[in-house]
Amino acid sequence: QVQLVESGGGLVQAGGSLRLSCATSGRTFNIYTMGWFRQAPGKQRELVAAITSGGSTNYADSVKGRFTISRDKAQNTVFLQMNSLKPEDTADYYCAATKWGLRSRGDEYDYWGQGTQVTVSS
């Protein structure tokens, strides 16, 4: 069993930055691919970024060059650094884990956090 707890969300002005963290429990963290998803009101959940245990990454086109996903195996934590934030980045952000490689569909992830809200004002 893997438990995920997100933190770091909040209100920020357009152009600003936030860093999301996802702390994990369980001794198998290092074998999981970790993903960040987001869901805005009235929209479908979408993958923002994912990172494998080996460090391979995948990003949504809308965040490439602005967001960076990373993981600290010693701390069992995955991060999402979000720069140059835009109002359209406003959403609930969720951390998720899968035993498989880079996956973009939410139903391919086995474990989910409770989410953290990000609001970007214009």
Sequence and secondary structure as in RCSB ss.txt:
>XXXX:A:sequence
QVQLVESGGGLVQAGGSLRLSCATSGRTFNIYTMGWFRQAPGKQRELVAAITSGGSTNYADSVKGRFTISRDKAQ
NTVFLQMNSLKPEDTADYYCAATKWGLRSRGDEYDYWGQGTQVTVSS
>XXXX:A:secstr
   EEEE  EEEETT  EEEEEEE STTGGGSEEEEEEE TTS  EEEEEE TT  EEE GGGTTTEEEEEETTT
TEEEEEE S  GGG EEEEEEEESSSS   GGG  EE   EEEEEE 
